[in-house]
Amino acid sequence: MRTTTDVFAKVREHERGPVLAAAREAGILPYFHLLSSPAMPVVEMEGGERIMLGSNNYLGLTADERVLAGAQDALHRFGTGLTGSRLLNGTIQLHLELEQELAEWMGTEDALVFTTGHQANLGALGTLLGPADTVIVDSADHASILDGCLLSRAKLRVFRHGRLDKLEKMLARAADDGGGVLVAVDGVFSMEGDIAPLVEICDLCERYGARLMVDEAHGAGVLGARGGGTAELLGVGERVDLRLGTFSKSLASCGGFLAGPHEVIDYLRIQARSFLFTASGVPAAVGAALAALRVLRSDEGPELLESVLDNARRLRDGLQELGFAVVQPQALPSEGPVQLHAPGVREQGDGEHTIVTPIVPVLVGDDWKAGLMWRALYDAGVFVNTALHPAVPPGGALLRTSVMATHDEAVLQRALDAFGRVKRDFEAEHGPLPGPVAQ
């Protein structure tokens, strides 16, 4: 008997289909645009020059000669691909060197390199958790964390973004679930640009006997005196059980890693399916990541960190002066082990210390208006990312801007001038955009 339901029906009937079709017809679809140059501060895209404010190349190392040489040397030494998993024929000396240096950088006993950061989250969460366990996540966590949680079949409890009272409520409920409890949060949230309050989260996890994993994809290579991430900046590296990172941001390559206790990493090495049953990353990617890590850990590292965070603050302040609704500088704890002299930390007049991450979201609100704003900026020579529902809550559409250490002041000013012109013309036609939030 034939089935009465076509599994392909959903591709013709999904609720966002008409919106996407209309956006394509209007020329405002902000996705899948063709890049034809390296990911520099200014790029070539679809026949025009665009200021790149949509890249995660935070330290600007994708064009660094040492990183290019690391990729090229690995390519010529090991070829274009390893054609097998790390378990079998896909491990090379560069993997071992990279894992050792990642562990040293993170201050952990061991580290494990995955082919992608997404697979690192799948591997950790899908392996360490089981149906008898509970996992607690921030509602703004990256999709790969949610995917890992669903793969594990653990009981999933979600707390409202950044709300410690809601986290504590979830921890209290989890105490009655039975099994182990793991809290998984981003260090820097990829759309909002804010950092997790890890000091308080560590306190809560210790009080309730839960383990803590922090995804430092957007924090590693950005925050802290050595670029070790949010946990390093806030002085809680030794209190975080597992730290995850990627190579596709500050480390100018592609891949991911987990850093933590040797017994946990060694267990994942022989049990994590996303590690065991996928091909090893291409040698050029491993060589580039290792070279980028060495640049970051050299004497040049602090200067690169200072540059990217200075640029973030310059862009944020400039956008606010133009009347946009942007993220506010985030206050840091004034007591405890926080690195108040780390790159990017600034003292306010009242003695408060703040930081701005390289992710500077601009709130637009309406999805359609966000698409129109994106197109106007694109035509003005500025590329930004666009986040629409369901990537953000309904009515929370935003333009996600991000900076590199290699953006200079003149290029950022050109971008701000374009934002100012676009805002003036846009509001004249479509009405006012959200304004700055009162501090």
TORMARDO-984106 format. One record per residue: residue in one letter; x, y, z of N, C-alpha, C in turn. Coordinates in steps of 0.1 Angstrom, whole numbers, padded with zeros to 4 digits, always signed. Each point is the difference from the previous one (the first is absolute). Example, Ala and Ser with C-alpha at 12.3 -4.5 7.8 and 13.67 -1.06 7.14 Angstrom:
2
A+0132-0057+0078-0009+0012+0000+0009+0012+0000/S-0004+0011-0007+0009+0011+0000-0008+0011+0008/
REM end
This chain:
439
M+0009-0012+0000-0009+0012+0000+0009+0012+0000/R-0003+0010-0009+0008+0012-0001-0003+0010+0012/T+0010+0007+0005-0002+0010+0010-0009+0011-0006/T-0008+0006+0009-0008+0011-0004+0006+0014+0002/T+0012+0000+0006+0007+0013+0003+0013+0000-0007/D+0002+0011-0007+0013+0002-0007+0010+0007+0009/V+0011-0006+0004+0009+0007+0009+0005+0013-0006/F+0000+0002-0013+0004+0012-0006-0010+0011+0000/A-0012-0003+0005-0011+0010+0000+0004+0013+0008/K+0007-0003+0011+0004+0011+0009+0008+0011-0007/V+0008-0004-0011+0009+0010-0006-0009+0009-0009/R-0012-0004-0003-0009+0009-0008-0009+0008+0008/E-0002-0004+0013-0011+0005+0008+0005+0007+0013/H+0013+0002+0002+0005+0006+0012-0004+0015+0001/E-0002+0004+0012-0006+0013+0002+0008+0012-0005/R+0014-0002-0001+0008+0011-0004+0002+0001-0015/G-0005-0010-0007+0001-0001-0014-0004+0013-0008/P-0012+0005+0003-0005+0012-0007+0009+0012+0003/V+0004+0001+0013+0009+0011+0004+0013+0000-0008/L+0006-0012-0001+0013-0001-0007-0002+0003-0015/A-0011-0004-0005-0003+0002-0014-0001+0015-0003/A-0007+0007+0009-0002+0014-0001+0013+0008+0001/A+0008-0005+0010+0013+0007+0002+0009-0002-0012/R+0000-0012-0006+0008-0002-0012-0005+0010-0011/E-0013+0000-0002-0005+0009-0011+0003+0014+0003/A+0000+0005+0012+0003+0014+0004+0015+0002+0000/G+0008-0010-0001+0015+0002+0000+0006+0003+0014/I-0007-0004+0010+0005+0003+0014+0003-0012+0008/L+0002-0012-0007+0004-0012+0008+0014+0002+0003/P+0003-0001+0013+0014+0004+0005+0010-0012+0000/Y-0004-0011-0006+0008-0013+0002+0006-0005-0013/F+0011-0007+0002+0006-0007-0011+0006+0009-0011/H+0005+0011+0004+0006+0009-0010+0015-0004-0002/L+0004+0003-0012+0013-0006-0005+0012+0009+0003/L+0009-0006+0008+0012+0007+0003+0011-0004-0010/S+0008+0009-0005+0010-0003-0010+0014+0005+0004/S+0002+0002+0013+0013+0004+0004+0002-0006+0014/P+0012+0000+0006+0002-0004+0014-0008+0008+0010/A-0002-0005+0012-0008+0006+0010+0008+0011+0007/M+0002+0011-0007+0007+0011+0004-0009+0011+0006/P+0005+0011+0005-0009+0011+0005-0009+0006-0011/V+0006+0000-0013-0008+0004-0012+0001-0011-0010/V-0011-0005-0005-0001-0011-0009-0006+0003-0013/E+0002-0009-0009-0007+0000-0013-0012-0009+0001/M-0012+0005-0003-0012-0009+0001-0009+0004-0011/E-0003-0009-0009-0010+0002-0011+0003+0013-0008/G+0013+0001-0003+0003+0011-0009+0002+0014+0006/G+0000+0000+0013+0002+0013+0007+0008-0001+0013/E+0006+0011+0004+0008+0000+0012-0009+0002+0012/R+0001-0008+0010-0008+0001+0012+0009+0000+0013/I-0003+0009+0009+0006-0001+0013-0006-0012+0007/M+0009-0009+0005-0005-0012+0006-0002+0002+0015/L-0013+0001+0003-0004+0000+0014-0009-0012+0003/G+0003-0011-0006-0007-0012+0002+0008-0013+0001/S+0013+0002+0004+0009-0011+0001+0004-0003+0014/N+0003-0013+0003+0005-0004+0013+0015+0000+0001/N+0007+0005-0010+0014+0001-0001+0006+0010+0009/Y-0003-0002+0013+0002+0011+0010+0014+0005+0001/L+0010-0008-0001+0014+0005+0000+0006+0003-0013/G-0008-0002-0011+0004+0003-0013+0012-0009-0005/L+0000-0012+0005+0012-0009-0003-0002-0008-0013/T-0011+0000-0006-0002-0008-0012+0010+0004-0012/A+0005+0012+0001+0009+0004-0011+0015+0002+0006/D+0002-0004+0013+0013+0001+0006+0010-0010-0007/E+0011+0005-0004+0010-0008-0008+0004-0012+0008/R+0001+0000+0013+0004-0011+0008-0011-0011+0000/V-0013+0005+0000-0011-0010+0000-0001-0006-0014/L+0002+0008-0010+0000-0005-0014+0011-0011-0002/A+0012+0004+0006+0011-0010-0001-0003-0013+0008/G-0006+0001+0011-0004-0012+0008-0009-0009-0008/A-0010+0006-0007-0009-0007-0009+0007-0006-0012/Q+0009+0007-0006+0007-0004-0012+0010-0011+0004/D+0007+0001+0011+0009-0010+0004-0007-0014+0003/A-0011+0001+0007-0008-0012+0002-0005-0006-0012/L-0005+0008-0010-0005-0005-0012+0011-0007-0008/H+0012+0005-0001+0010-0007-0008+0006-0012+0008/R-0001+0001+0013+0006-0012+0008-0010-0011+0000/F-0013+0003+0002-0010-0011+0002-0010-0002-0011/G+0000+0009-0010-0009-0001-0011-0014+0007+0003/T-0009-0001-0009-0012+0007+0001-0010-0005+0010/G+0001-0013+0003-0009-0006+0010+0005-0012+0006/L-0005-0004+0011+0005-0012+0007-0009-0012-0003/T-0011+0001-0006-0009-0010-0005-0004-0011+0011/G-0001+0005+0012-0004-0010+0011-0002+0007+0013/S-0005-0007+0009-0003+0006+0013+0013+0001+0009/R-0001+0008+0010+0011+0001+0009+0003-0013+0007/L-0010-0009+0002+0002-0013+0006+0009-0009-0008/L-0001+0001-0013+0007-0009-0009+0012+0006-0006/N-0001+0005-0012+0012+0006-0007+0000+0015+0000/G-0008+0007+0007-0002+0014-0001+0007+0009+0010/T+0009-0006+0008+0007+0008+0010+0015+0002-0004/I+0004+0013+0000+0014+0004-0004+0006+0007+0012/Q+0013+0002-0001+0007+0007+0011-0005+0014+0003/L-0006+0007-0010-0005+0013+0002-0012-0001+0009/H-0008-0010+0000-0011-0002+0009+0005+0000+0015/L+0010-0008+0002+0006-0002+0013+0006+0013+0006/E+0007+0007-0009+0006+0013+0004-0011+0010+0003/L-0010+0000-0008-0011+0010+0002-0008-0004+0013/E-0003-0012+0002-0007-0004+0013+0008+0004+0012/Q+0013-0003+0000+0009+0004+0011+0000+0015+0003/E+0001+0007-0011+0001+0015+0001-0014+0006+0004/L-0011-0006-0005-0013+0004+0005-0002-0002+0015/A+0004-0011+0004-0001-0003+0015+0008+0010+0008/E+0012+0002-0005+0009+0010+0008-0007+0014+0000/W-0006+0004-0012-0006+0013-0001-0012+0001+0009/M-0008-0011+0000-0012+0000+0008+0003-0003+0015/G+0012-0004+0003+0003-0003+0014-0007-0013+0005/T-0002-0010-0009-0006-0012+0003+0009-0012-0002/E-0004-0012+0005+0009-0012-0001+0001-0005-0014/D-0010+0002-0008+0000-0006-0014-0010+0007-0009/A+0001-0003-0013-0009+0006-0010-0001-0010-0011/L-0012+0002-0007-0003-0009-0011-0005+0008-0012/V+0006-0002-0012-0003+0008-0012-0010-0008-0008/F-0011+0007-0004-0011-0005-0008+0001+0007-0014/T-0007-0006-0010+0000+0005-0013-0007+0014-0001/T-0011+0001+0008-0007+0013+0001-0004+0003+0015/G-0003+0012+0003-0005+0004+0013-0013-0006+0003/H-0009-0001-0010-0013-0006+0002+0002-0015+0004/Q+0009-0007-0006+0002-0014+0004+0006-0001+0014/A+0007+0010+0005+0006+0000+0013-0012+0000+0010/N-0010+0009-0002-0011+0000+0009-0008-0012-0001/L-0002-0006-0012-0008-0012-0001+0008-0011+0007/G+0013-0001-0001+0008-0010+0006+0000+0000+0015/A+0001+0012+0006+0000+0002+0014-0013-0003+0006/L-0011+0007-0004-0013-0002+0006-0006-0013-0004/G+0001-0005-0012-0006-0012-0004+0007-0012+0006/T+0012+0001+0005+0007-0011+0006-0001+0000+0015/L+0002+0012+0006+0001+0000+0015-0014+0000+0006/L-0010+0003-0007-0014+0000+0005-0008-0012-0005/G-0009-0004+0008-0009-0011-0004-0014+0003+0004/P-0010-0009-0003-0014+0002+0003-0003+0002+0015/A+0009-0005+0009-0002+0002+0014+0005+0013+0006/D+0007+0008-0009+0006+0012+0005-0008+0012-0004/T+0004+0012+0006-0007+0012-0003+0010+0010-0005/V-0003+0008-0011+0008+0010-0005-0007+0013+0000/I+0006+0011+0005-0006+0013+0002+0007+0010-0009/V-0008+0007-0008+0007+0009-0010-0007+0014+0000/D+0008+0010-0004-0005+0013-0002-0008+0001-0012/S-0011+0007-0001-0008+0000-0012+0007+0006-0012/A+0011+0007+0002+0007+0006-0011+0012-0008-0004/D+0002-0012+0006+0011-0008-0004+0000-0003-0015/H+0012-0003-0005+0002-0003-0014-0008-0013-0004/A-0004-0001-0012-0008-0011-0005+0007-0014+0002/S+0013+0001-0001+0008-0013+0001-0001-0006+0015/I-0002+0009+0010-0002-0005+0013-0014-0007+0001/L-0010+0007-0006-0013-0006+0001+0000-0014-0008/D+0007+0000-0011+0001-0013-0008+0006-0011+0008/G+0011+0004+0008+0007-0010+0008-0010-0005+0011/C-0007+0009+0006-0010-0004+0010-0010-0009-0005/L-0006+0003-0011-0010-0009-0006+0006-0013-0004/L+0012-0001-0005+0006-0012-0003+0002-0009+0012/S+0003+0006+0012+0002-0007+0012-0012-0007+0006/R-0012+0006-0004-0013-0004+0006-0001+0002+0015/A+0009+0009+0005-0001+0004+0014-0012+0009+0002/K-0005+0001+0012-0011+0010+0003+0005+0014-0002/L-0006+0007-0008+0004+0014-0003-0008+0010+0007/R+0007+0009+0008-0006+0011+0007+0007+0013-0005/V-0009+0009-0004+0005+0013-0006-0003+0012+0009/F+0009+0009+0002-0002+0011+0008+0001+0013-0008/R-0008+0010+0003+0000+0013-0008+0014+0006+0000/H+0004+0005-0012+0013+0005-0002+0005+0009+0011/G+0011-0004+0006+0007+0008+0010-0006+0001+0014/R-0012-0007+0002-0007+0002+0012+0004-0011+0010/L+0009+0005+0010+0005-0009+0010-0011-0006+0009/D-0010+0007+0002-0011-0005+0009-0007-0012-0007/K-0001+0002-0013-0006-0011-0008+0009-0013-0001/L+0013+0003-0001+0010-0011+0001-0001-0007+0013/E-0001+0007+0011+0000-0007+0013-0013-0008+0001/K-0011+0005-0005-0012-0007+0000+0001-0013-0007/M+0007+0000-0012+0002-0012-0008+0009-0010+0008/L+0010+0005+0006+0009-0008+0008-0007-0007+0012/A-0009+0008+0006-0008-0006+0011-0009-0011-0005/R-0006+0002-0011-0009-0010-0006+0008-0012-0004/A+0012+0002-0006+0008-0011-0004+0004-0009+0011/A+0001+0005+0012+0004-0008+0011-0009-0012+0002/D-0013+0001-0004-0009-0010+0001-0002-0009-0012/D+0008+0003-0010-0001-0008-0013+0007-0013+0001/G+0010-0001+0009+0009-0012+0000+0010+0001-0011/G+0011-0007+0001+0011+0001-0010+0009+0012+0003/G+0009+0001-0009+0009+0012+0000-0006+0012-0006/V+0006+0012+0004-0005+0013-0005+0012+0008-0006/L-0002+0004-0013+0010+0009-0006-0006+0013-0005/V+0006+0011+0003-0004+0013-0005+0009+0003-0012/A-0006+0004-0011+0008+0004-0012-0004+0014-0005/V+0010+0009+0000-0003+0014-0004+0011+0004-0010/D-0003+0010-0008+0010+0007-0008+0007+0009+0009/G+0013+0002-0003+0008+0010+0007-0004+0014-0004/V+0001+0002-0014-0005+0012-0006-0011-0004-0009/F-0012+0006+0001-0012-0004-0008+0001+0005-0014/S-0001-0008-0010+0004+0003-0014-0009+0010-0006/M-0012+0002+0004-0009+0011-0006-0001+0012+0009/E-0001-0002+0013-0001+0011+0009+0013+0007+0003/G+0011-0007+0000+0013+0006+0002+0003+0002+0015/D-0009-0004+0009+0003+0001+0014+0007-0013+0005/I+0006+0002+0012+0007-0012+0006-0008-0006+0012/A+0002-0013+0001-0007-0007+0011+0006+0004+0014/P-0009+0002+0010+0005+0003+0013+0006-0013+0007/L+0012-0003-0004+0005-0013+0003+0004-0002+0015/V+0003+0011+0007+0003+0000+0014-0012-0006+0008/E-0012+0007-0003-0012-0004+0007-0005-0014-0005/I+0002-0003-0013-0004-0014-0005+0009-0010+0007/C+0013+0002+0001+0008-0010+0007-0004-0001+0015/D-0004+0011+0006-0005-0001+0014-0012-0009+0001/L-0009+0002-0009-0013-0008+0000+0003-0015-0003/C+0009-0002-0010+0003-0014-0004+0006-0008+0012/E+0009+0007+0007+0006-0006+0012-0010-0002+0011/R-0009+0009+0002-0010-0001+0010-0009-0012-0002/Y-0003-0003-0013-0010-0010-0003+0007-0013-0005/G+0013+0000-0001+0007-0012-0004+0000-0003-0014/A-0002+0010-0009+0000-0002-0014+0013+0003-0007/R+0003-0007-0011+0011+0003-0008-0003+0012-0009/L+0011+0007-0005-0002+0011-0009+0009-0001-0012/M-0006+0002-0012+0007+0001-0012-0002+0014-0006/V+0010+0006-0005-0001+0014-0006+0005-0001-0014/D-0008+0004-0009+0003+0001-0015+0007+0014-0002/E+0013-0001-0002+0008+0013-0002+0002+0003-0014/A-0009-0004-0009+0002+0002-0014+0003+0015-0004/H-0007+0009+0007+0002+0014-0003+0007+0007+0011/G+0005-0007+0010+0008+0005+0011+0015-0003-0001/A+0003-0012-0004+0014-0004-0001+0006+0008-0012/G+0012+0005+0003+0006+0008-0010-0005+0014+0000/V-0008+0004+0010-0005+0014+0001+0001+0005+0014/L-0004-0007+0010+0000+0005+0013+0010-0006+0009/G+0004+0008+0010+0010-0005+0010+0014+0005-0004/A+0009+0000+0010+0014+0005-0002+0007-0009-0011/R-0003-0013-0001+0006-0008-0010-0009-0004-0011/G-0012+0006+0000-0010-0004-0010-0006-0013+0003/G+0000-0005+0013-0005-0013+0003-0016+0000+0001/G-0006+0011-0001-0015+0000+0000-0006+0006+0012/T-0013-0001+0000-0008+0006+0011+0004-0006+0014/A+0002-0013+0000+0004-0006+0013+0013+0006+0005/E+0010+0002-0009+0012+0006+0004-0002+0015+0005/L-0007+0008-0008-0003+0014+0004-0006+0001+0014/L-0010-0009+0003-0007+0001+0012+0007-0008+0011/G+0011-0007-0003+0008-0006+0010-0005-0013+0006/V-0008-0007-0009-0007-0013+0005+0005-0012-0009/G+0011+0001-0007+0004-0011-0008+0001-0013+0007/E+0005+0000+0012+0001-0012+0008-0013-0006+0005/R-0010+0009+0000-0013-0004+0005-0010-0005-0011/V+0004+0001-0013-0007-0004-0011+0005-0014-0004/D-0010-0010-0001+0004-0014-0002+0005-0002-0014/L-0007+0005-0010+0004-0002-0014-0001+0013-0007/R+0009+0003-0009+0000+0012-0008+0001-0004-0015/L-0009+0005-0008+0000-0003-0014+0004+0012-0008/G+0007-0002-0011+0004+0011-0009+0000-0004-0014/T+0001+0010-0009+0000-0003-0014+0013+0007-0006/F+0003-0005-0012+0011+0006-0008-0005+0010-0010/S-0013+0001-0002-0006+0008-0011-0002+0014+0003/K+0004+0004+0012-0001+0014+0004+0015+0006+0001/S+0004+0002+0012+0013+0007+0002+0012-0009-0005/L-0002-0013-0001+0011-0008-0004+0000-0003-0015/A-0008+0007-0008+0002+0002-0014+0000-0013-0008/S-0008-0009+0004+0001-0013-0008-0014-0006+0001/C-0001-0013+0001-0013-0007+0002+0003-0013+0009/G-0009-0002+0010+0002-0011+0009-0005+0004+0014/G+0001-0009+0009-0004+0003+0014+0008-0008+0010/F-0002+0003+0013+0008-0008+0010-0008+0000+0013/L+0003-0009+0008-0005-0001+0014+0013+0000+0009/A-0001+0007+0011+0011+0000+0009-0005-0003+0014/G+0007-0009+0008-0005-0003+0013+0008-0011+0007/P-0005-0007+0009+0008-0010+0008+0004-0011-0010/H+0011-0006+0002+0006-0010-0008-0010-0012-0001/E-0006-0004+0011-0008-0012+0000-0013+0002-0009/V-0005+0012+0000-0012+0003-0008+0004+0001-0015/I+0011+0006-0003+0004+0002-0014+0004-0014-0005/D+0006-0008+0008+0004-0014-0005-0012-0008-0002/Y-0010+0001+0008-0013-0007-0002-0006+0004-0013/L-0001+0013-0003-0006+0005-0012+0008-0004-0012/R+0013-0002+0002+0009-0004-0011-0004-0014-0006/I-0006-0008+0009-0004-0014-0005-0015-0002+0000/Q-0008+0010+0004-0014-0002+0001-0008+0010-0008/A+0005+0012-0003-0008+0010-0007-0002-0003-0015/R-0012-0002-0003-0003-0005-0014+0004+0011-0010/S-0003+0013+0003+0003+0010-0010+0015+0002-0002/F+0008-0006+0009+0015+0000-0001+0004-0013-0008/L-0005-0011+0004+0004-0013-0005-0004-0002-0015/F-0012+0005-0003-0006-0004-0013-0001+0011-0010/T+0010+0009+0001+0001+0010-0011+0014+0002-0004/A+0002+0004-0012+0014+0002-0005+0007+0011+0008/S+0013-0002+0001+0009+0009+0007+0000+0013-0008/G+0001+0012+0006+0002+0012-0007+0011+0000-0009/V-0001+0008-0011+0011+0000-0010+0013+0005+0006/P+0011-0005-0004+0013+0005+0007+0002+0015-0001/A-0004+0006-0011+0002+0015-0001-0008+0007+0011/A-0012-0005+0004-0008+0006+0010+0007-0001+0014/V+0006-0012+0003+0006-0003+0012+0013+0009+0001/G+0008+0000-0011+0012+0008+0000-0003+0015+0002/A-0010+0005-0006-0004+0014+0002-0004+0003+0014/A-0008-0008+0006-0005+0002+0014+0012+0000+0009/L+0010-0009-0002+0011-0001+0009+0009+0013-0001/A+0002+0004-0013+0007+0013-0002-0007+0012+0006/A-0013+0001-0001-0007+0011+0005+0001+0000+0016/L-0002-0012+0006+0001-0001+0014+0014+0005+0005/R+0010-0004-0007+0014+0005+0003+0002+0015-0001/V-0007+0006-0010+0001+0014-0001-0007+0007+0012/L-0012-0006+0004-0008+0005+0011+0008-0001+0013/R+0007-0011+0002+0008-0002+0012+0013+0006+0000/S+0004+0007-0011+0013+0007+0000-0002+0014+0006/D+0011+0008+0000+0000+0013+0005-0010+0009-0007/E-0004-0003-0012-0009+0008-0008-0015-0002+0005/G-0002-0011+0007-0014-0003+0004-0007+0011+0007/P+0005+0006+0011-0007+0010+0007-0004+0012-0008/E+0009+0004-0010-0002+0011-0008-0012-0003-0010/L-0001-0012-0005-0011-0004-0009-0013+0000+0008/L+0000-0005+0012-0012+0000+0009-0004+0014+0003/E+0009+0009+0003-0003+0014+0003-0006+0007-0013/S+0005-0003-0011-0004+0006-0013-0015-0004-0003/V-0003-0013+0001-0013-0004-0004-0011+0006+0010/L+0004+0000+0013-0010+0005+0010-0001+0015+0000/D+0011+0007-0004-0001+0015-0002-0009+0003-0012/N+0001-0008-0010-0008+0002-0012-0015-0002+0003/A-0002-0011+0008-0014-0003+0004-0006+0012+0007/R+0007+0006+0010-0005+0011+0007-0002+0012-0008/R+0009+0002-0010-0001+0012-0009-0012-0002-0009/L-0003-0012-0005-0012-0002-0008-0012+0002+0008/R+0000-0006+0012-0012+0000+0008-0004+0015+0004/D+0010+0007+0004-0002+0014+0004-0005+0008-0011/G+0006-0002-0012-0003+0008-0012-0015-0003-0004/L-0004-0013+0000-0014-0003-0003-0010+0006+0010/Q+0004+0000+0012-0009+0006+0010-0001+0015-0002/E+0011+0006-0003-0001+0015-0003-0009+0003-0012/L-0001-0010-0010-0008+0002-0011-0015-0002+0003/G-0003-0005+0012-0013-0003+0004-0005-0014-0001/F+0009-0009-0002-0004-0014-0001-0002-0007+0014/A-0008-0010+0001-0001-0008+0012+0011-0011-0001/V+0010+0002+0009+0011-0010+0000+0002-0005+0014/V+0008-0011+0000+0003-0006+0013+0008+0010+0009/Q-0003+0000+0013+0008+0009+0009+0013-0007+0005/P+0010+0008+0003+0012-0006+0006-0004-0008+0012/Q+0006-0012+0001-0004-0009+0011+0008+0002+0012/A-0006+0002+0012+0007+0002+0012+0006-0013+0005/L+0012+0001+0005+0007-0012+0006+0000+0001+0015/P+0000-0012+0007+0001+0000+0014+0012+0008+0005/S-0002+0008+0010+0011+0009+0005+0008-0007+0011/E-0004-0012+0004+0008-0008+0010+0002-0014-0006/G+0010-0007+0007+0003-0013-0004+0011-0001-0010/P+0001-0011-0007+0012-0003-0009-0001+0006-0014/V-0010+0009-0003-0002+0006-0013+0012+0007-0005/Q+0004-0002-0012+0012+0007-0006-0003+0014-0004/L+0000+0009+0009-0004+0014-0003+0010+0008-0008/H+0012-0006-0002+0010+0006-0008+0002-0007-0013/A-0009-0009-0004+0000-0007-0012-0003+0009-0012/P+0005-0003-0012-0004+0008-0012-0015+0002-0001/G-0003+0012-0004-0014+0004-0002-0008+0004+0012/V+0005-0002+0012-0007+0004+0012+0002+0015+0003/R-0010+0007+0002+0001+0014+0002-0007+0004+0013/E+0007+0009+0007-0006+0006+0013-0009+0012-0003/Q-0012-0001+0004-0009+0011-0001+0002+0011+0011/G-0006+0011-0001+0003+0011+0009-0004-0004+0014/D-0009-0009+0002-0005-0003+0014+0008-0012+0006/G+0011-0004-0007+0008-0011+0005-0005-0014-0006/E-0011+0000-0007-0005-0012-0006+0009-0004-0012/H+0002-0013-0002+0008-0005-0011-0010-0007-0010/T+0002+0003-0013-0009-0005-0010+0009-0006-0012/I-0007-0008-0008+0006-0005-0012-0011-0001-0011/V+0005+0001-0013-0009-0001-0011+0007-0011-0009/T-0008-0010-0003+0006-0011-0009+0000+0004-0014/P+0006-0007-0009+0000+0004-0014-0013-0002-0007/I-0010-0006+0006-0014-0001-0005-0008+0012+0004/V-0004+0008-0009-0008+0012+0003-0013-0001-0007/P-0011-0005+0006-0013-0001-0007-0007+0013+0000/V-0007+0003-0011-0008+0012-0002-0015-0004-0001/L-0008+0003+0010-0014-0004+0000-0008+0007-0010/V-0007-0007-0009-0009+0006-0009-0015-0003+0004/G-0002-0013+0004-0014-0004+0005-0007-0008-0010/D-0005+0006-0011-0008-0006-0010+0009-0008-0010/D-0004-0012-0003+0008-0008-0010+0001+0007-0013/W-0011+0004-0006+0001+0006-0013+0008+0013+0000/K-0001+0008+0010+0008+0012+0001+0015-0003+0001/A+0003-0011+0007+0014-0004+0001+0005-0004-0014/G-0008-0007-0008+0005-0003-0013+0002+0012-0009/L-0009+0010+0001+0001+0013-0007+0013+0007+0005/M+0002+0001+0013+0012+0006+0005+0013-0007-0005/W+0000-0013+0001+0011-0008-0005+0003+0004-0015/R-0010+0001-0008+0002+0002-0014+0006+0015-0002/A-0006+0009+0007+0005+0014-0001+0015+0001+0004/L+0003-0007+0010+0015+0001+0005+0008-0007-0011/Y-0005-0012-0005+0008-0007-0010+0002+0009-0012/D-0010+0007-0005+0002+0009-0011+0009+0012+0003/A+0001+0003+0013+0008+0011+0004+0015-0005+0002/G+0002-0013-0002+0014-0005+0001+0004-0006+0014/V-0010-0004+0008+0002-0006+0013-0007-0013+0001/F+0007-0011+0003-0006-0013+0002-0002-0003+0015/V-0012-0003+0004-0003-0004+0014-0008-0013-0001/N-0001-0007+0011-0008-0012+0001-0014+0004+0005/T-0010-0008-0003-0014+0003+0004-0005-0012+0007/A-0006+0003+0012-0006-0011+0008-0015+0003+0001/L-0008-0010-0005-0014+0001+0000-0006-0011+0008/H-0013+0001+0004-0007-0011+0006+0000-0012-0009/P+0003-0012+0005+0001-0004+0014+0014+0000+0006/A+0010+0006-0007+0014+0001+0006-0001+0010+0012/V-0009+0009+0000-0002+0010+0011-0015-0001+0003/P-0004+0005+0012-0014+0000+0004-0008+0008-0010/P-0013-0002-0001-0009+0008-0009+0001+0015+0004/G+0001+0008-0011+0002+0014+0003+0014+0004+0004/G+0009-0009-0001+0014+0003+0005+0010+0000-0011/A-0004+0002-0013+0009-0001-0011+0011+0010+0002/L+0012-0004-0004+0012+0009+0002+0010-0002-0011/L+0008+0010-0002+0012+0000-0008+0012-0003+0008/R+0006-0011-0002+0011-0004+0008+0013+0005-0007/T+0007+0009+0007+0012+0005-0005+0012-0005+0008/S+0011-0002-0006+0012-0005+0008+0012+0006-0007/V+0011+0002+0008+0012+0006-0004+0012-0009+0001/M+0011+0004-0007+0012-0007+0001+0011+0009+0006/A+0011-0006+0004+0011+0008+0005+0006+0008-0011/T-0001-0004-0012+0006+0006-0012-0009+0011-0006/H-0012+0003+0005-0007+0012-0005+0007+0012+0005/D+0003+0010-0009+0006+0012+0005-0011+0011+0002/E+0004+0010+0007-0010+0011+0004-0007+0006-0012/A+0007+0001-0011-0006+0006-0012-0010-0008-0006/V+0002-0014-0001-0010-0009-0005-0012+0000+0009/L+0002+0000+0013-0012+0000+0009-0008+0013-0001/Q+0007+0011-0002-0007+0012-0002-0008+0000-0013/R+0005-0005-0011-0007-0002-0012-0013-0008+0002/A+0001-0011+0008-0011-0008+0003-0011+0008+0008/L+0005+0007+0010-0009+0008+0008-0007+0011-0008/D+0007+0006-0009-0006+0010-0009-0011-0006-0009/A+0003-0012-0005-0011-0007-0007-0012-0004+0008/F+0002-0004+0013-0011-0003+0009-0008+0013+0002/G+0007+0011+0001-0007+0013+0002-0009+0004-0012/R+0006-0001-0012-0008+0003-0012-0012-0009-0001/V+0002-0013+0002-0010-0010-0002-0011+0002+0010/K+0003+0003+0012-0010+0002+0011-0009+0012-0004/R+0007+0011-0004-0008+0012-0004-0010-0003-0011/D+0005-0006-0011-0009-0003-0011-0011-0010+0003/F+0004-0010+0008-0009-0011+0004-0011+0006+0008/E+0003+0007+0010-0011+0006+0009-0009+0010-0007/A+0006+0007-0010-0009+0009-0008-0010-0008-0007/E+0003-0012-0004-0010-0008-0008-0008-0009+0008/H+0006-0007+0011-0007-0010+0007-0003+0003+0014/G+0004+0012+0005-0003+0003+0014+0012-0003+0009/P-0001+0004+0013+0012-0001+0009+0004-0014+0003/L+0013-0002+0002+0005-0013+0005+0001+0001+0015/P+0002-0011+0007+0002+0000+0014+0012+0009+0004/G-0001+0007+0010+0011+0009+0004+0008-0006+0012/P+0011+0008+0004+0008-0005+0011-0007-0004+0012/V+0004-0010+0007-0006-0004+0012+0006+0008+0012/A-0008+0005+0009+0005+0008+0011+0009-0009+0009/Q+0011+0005+0004+0010-0008+0008-0005+0001+0015/
REM end
